[in-house]
Amino acid sequence: MLDLGIEGRRAIVCGSSRGLGRAIAEALARAGAIVLVNGIDAERCQRAAEDIARATNGNLRACPADVTTHAGQDALFAAEPAPDILITNAAGPPFKDFRELDRAAILAGVTSNMVTPIELIQRAVPGMVERRFGRIVNITSISVKMPITGLDLSSGARAGLTSFLAGVLRQVAWSNVTINNLLPGFIDTDRYQGGLTATAKMQGITPAELEAKRIAGVPAGRIGTAAEFGHTAAFLCSAHAGYITGQNLLVDGGMYMSAF
């Protein structure tokens, strides 16, 4: 097994009580990182930290907090004031026709998927620069490159984050601090299954029929797993990835059709 060179490194993984965030927390724990698990639901957050610790024999703690709020961010950095690794991750806005979005909904989406990661990075970067090691990975979406009808707000907010950080990351690269983005396609999580059921109902077909249609559009011929997504993120956080920064890495089985 490849040694990622991050044993003892301290990691904050936002939204890690389930789904993609949990898979990343587990992969980092297996690599020897000290992981702070975060989620809004306190019981689920604590349970996730305990379950991952048992599965990996790792060092994990729980910090239930809503990181889209300043109070939640304060709690996160009180629990882990000197992270070497930061994973920003928040659920995107639900499917909705852009005509139905009012100002409050738009601002909430931008706050969750653009402003919050920026605020977290502002807090984490100074210490990373001082220690000459930092790995920041933002979980965005394939919709940044391939807009999806009904996810316009999510696409716009995450694209804004990507553009904002494109300049920021070049200011800190000299200090061995990297900032990259992971763009998931169809990855099998609870959120994916819930969206599959809801979308199938809207289309008047079964979830199995909808999934078959989706798979037909994925060259890999399958839906991705959370575990392989987690390991991809862990590599970007490794000591070996110090020369990789400013990248938008698709984890989509080849679904996005482009030569570049």
C-alpha positions in Angstrom: 0.0 0.0 0.0 1.4 3.4 -1.0 2.5 5.5 2.0 0.9 8.9 1.4 3.3 10.6 3.8 0.6 12.2 5.9 0.8 10.2 9.1 0.2 12.5 12.0 -1.1 15.3 9.8 -4.2 17.0 11.1 -7.2 17.1 8.9 -10.6 18.9 8.9 -13.1 17.2 6.7 -16.3 19.2 6.4 -19.6 17.3 5.8 -18.0 14.0 6.7 -20.7 12.3 8.8 -21.9 10.6 5.6 -21.5 10.4 1.9 -18.4 11.6 0.0 -17.0 13.5 3.1 -17.2 10.3 5.2 -15.3 8.4 2.5 -12.6 11.0 2.5 -12.4 11.0 6.3 -11.9 7.2 6.2 -9.3 7.3 3.5 -7.3 9.9 5.4 -7.6 8.0 8.6 -6.3 4.9 6.9 -3.3 6.9 5.8 -2.6 7.9 9.4 -4.0 11.4 9.5 -5.7 12.8 12.6 -9.2 13.5 11.4 -11.9 15.9 12.6 -15.2 14.6 11.5 -17.9 17.3 10.9 -21.6 17.3 10.3 -24.7 19.1 11.4 -26.4 16.2 13.1 -24.5 15.7 16.4 -25.4 12.0 16.9 -24.6 11.0 13.4 -21.3 12.9 13.5 -20.2 11.2 16.7 -21.3 7.8 15.4 -19.4 8.3 12.1 -16.2 9.2 14.0 -16.5 6.2 16.2 -17.3 3.8 13.3 -14.4 5.1 11.2 -12.0 4.8 14.1 -13.0 1.2 14.6 -12.7 0.4 10.9 -9.3 2.0 10.5 -7.8 1.9 14.0 -7.4 5.6 13.4 -7.4 8.8 15.4 -10.8 10.6 14.8 -12.8 13.2 16.7 -16.2 14.6 16.1 -17.2 18.3 15.8 -20.9 18.7 15.1 -21.4 22.2 13.6 -23.0 24.1 10.8 -19.9 25.4 9.0 -22.0 27.8 6.8 -22.2 29.9 10.0 -19.5 31.9 11.7 -20.3 30.1 15.0 -19.9 26.8 13.3 -16.6 27.8 11.8 -15.4 29.0 15.2 -16.3 25.6 16.7 -14.5 23.8 13.9 -11.2 25.7 14.4 -11.5 25.6 18.2 -11.5 21.8 17.8 -8.7 21.8 15.3 -6.8 25.2 15.2 -3.9 24.0 13.1 -5.1 21.9 10.2 -2.6 20.6 7.7 -5.4 19.3 5.5 -8.8 21.0 4.8 -11.6 19.4 2.8 -14.5 21.8 2.1 -17.7 20.0 1.3 -21.4 21.0 1.5 -24.5 19.7 -0.1 -25.6 21.8 -3.0 -29.0 23.4 -3.4 -31.8 21.0 -4.5 -33.1 20.7 -8.1 -35.1 23.7 -8.9 -36.0 25.6 -12.1 -34.0 28.9 -12.1 -37.3 30.9 -12.5 -38.4 29.6 -9.1 -35.3 30.9 -7.3 -35.8 34.0 -5.2 -33.1 36.2 -3.8 -33.0 34.4 -0.4 -32.5 31.0 -2.1 -29.8 32.4 -4.4 -27.9 34.0 -1.5 -28.2 30.8 0.6 -26.7 28.7 -2.2 -23.9 31.1 -2.9 -23.1 31.3 0.9 -23.0 27.5 1.2 -21.1 26.6 -1.9 -18.9 29.6 -2.5 -18.6 31.9 0.5 -18.2 29.2 3.2 -15.3 27.4 1.5 -13.5 30.8 1.0 -14.0 31.7 4.7 -12.7 28.3 5.8 -9.6 28.6 3.6 -9.0 32.1 4.9 -8.7 30.7 8.4 -6.6 27.6 7.4 -4.1 29.1 5.0 -1.9 31.3 7.2 -0.9 28.4 9.5 -0.3 26.1 6.5 2.0 28.7 4.9 3.9 29.1 8.2 4.4 25.3 8.5 5.2 24.9 4.8 2.6 22.2 4.3 -1.0 22.5 3.3 -3.5 20.5 1.3 -6.9 22.0 0.5 -9.4 20.0 -1.6 -12.8 21.5 -2.4 -15.6 19.1 -3.4 -17.5 20.8 -6.2 -19.3 19.1 -9.0 -19.2 17.9 -12.6 -21.8 20.7 -13.2 -19.0 23.2 -13.0 -17.9 22.0 -16.4 -21.1 20.5 -17.6 -24.1 22.5 -16.5 -27.1 20.4 -15.4 -30.6 21.8 -15.8 -32.1 22.4 -12.4 -28.7 22.8 -10.7 -28.0 26.2 -12.0 -27.5 27.7 -8.6 -25.1 24.9 -7.6 -23.2 25.2 -10.8 -22.9 29.0 -10.5 -21.8 29.1 -6.9 -19.2 26.3 -7.4 -17.9 27.9 -10.6 -17.5 31.1 -8.7 -15.5 29.4 -6.0 -13.3 27.8 -8.6 -12.5 31.1 -10.3 -11.9 32.9 -7.0 -9.4 30.3 -5.9 -7.6 30.2 -9.2 -5.7 33.4 -8.2 -5.5 32.5 -4.5 -3.8 29.2 -5.0 -1.0 30.8 -7.0 -0.2 33.1 -4.1 0.5 30.2 -1.7 1.9 27.5 -4.0 5.5 28.5 -3.1 4.9 27.4 0.5 3.9 23.8 -0.3 0.2 24.7 0.0 -1.9 23.3 -2.7 -5.6 23.9 -3.6 -7.4 21.6 -5.9 -11.0 20.8 -6.7 -12.7 17.4 -7.1 -15.7 17.2 -9.4 -17.8 14.1 -8.8 -20.1 12.7 -11.4 -22.5 9.9 -10.4 -21.1 8.5 -7.1 -23.2 6.1 -5.0 -24.1 7.8 -1.8 -27.3 8.3 0.2 -27.7 11.7 -1.5 -27.3 10.1 -4.9 -29.9 7.4 -4.1 -32.3 10.1 -2.8 -31.9 12.2 -5.9 -32.2 9.1 -8.1 -35.6 8.3 -6.5 -36.9 11.8 -6.7 -35.8 12.4 -10.3 -37.2 9.0 -11.4 -40.6 9.9 -9.8 -40.6 13.3 -11.7 -39.9 11.5 -15.0 -42.5 8.8 -14.3 -40.0 5.9 -14.4 -38.4 3.6 -11.9 -35.1 4.4 -10.2 -33.6 1.3 -11.9 -34.7 2.5 -15.3 -33.2 6.0 -14.6 -30.0 4.5 -13.4 -29.7 2.4 -16.5 -30.1 5.5 -18.6 -27.4 7.3 -16.6 -25.0 4.4 -16.8 -25.5 4.3 -20.6 -23.9 7.8 -20.6 -20.9 6.8 -18.5 -18.0 5.3 -20.5 -16.9 3.3 -17.5 -20.3 1.6 -17.6 -21.1 2.0 -13.9 -21.8 4.4 -11.0 -18.7 5.4 -9.0 -18.1 4.3 -5.4 -17.6 6.6 -2.5 -14.5 4.7 -1.5 -12.7 5.3 -4.7 -13.6 9.0 -4.5 -12.2 9.1 -1.0 -8.9 7.6 -2.0 -8.6 10.1 -4.9 -9.0 12.9 -2.4 -6.5 11.3 0.0 -3.9 11.2 -2.8 -4.4 14.9 -3.5 -3.7 15.5 0.2 -0.6 13.4 0.2 3.1 14.4 0.4 3.4 13.1 -3.2 1.0 15.7 -4.6 2.9 18.8 -3.8 3.3 19.7 -7.4 -0.4 19.4 -8.2 -2.3 22.6 -7.6 -5.1 24.5 -9.3 -6.6 21.4 -10.9 -10.3 20.5 -11.4 -10.2 16.7 -11.3 -13.2 14.9 -12.7 -14.2 11.7 -10.9 -16.9 10.7 -13.4 -16.0 7.6 -15.2 -15.4 9.6 -18.4 -18.9 11.1 -18.6 -17.7 14.6 -19.4 -16.8 14.5 -23.0 -13.7 16.6 -23.6 -10.1 16.2 -24.9 -8.8 18.8 -22.4 
